[in-house]
């Protein structure tokens, strides 16, 4: 059970990181510095949330012992 949940947490974290980096944070154009803002203003927050989820999977794996 804990391997399954840990794997899901890692995949979800990596998915959020990839999604926020490729889809949300790509610049709208490449011609000037003025238009280099990300498409979504909270893309960095989603990326950090992905990192937190991926790293908290290790905490979950070590703390959760399952039912006996």
Phi, psi and omega in degrees: 000314184289330175294321179297311180294320179297318178296318178297319179296319180294315180295319179295318178296315178294323177297316177296320179296314181293317179298313183291326181284317185273319187264322187267329187258001179291140180296156182283334177206170182242016188269329182211170180288332183295331182253026182265014176288152179292160180295319181246130186291336182257025180297323178294324177294321178293322177297315179295322176299321176297320177296316180297317180295316181296318180283332178286346175296327177293322178294316179299317182296323181278332184272317185283121180257348179087180179267151181258000000 
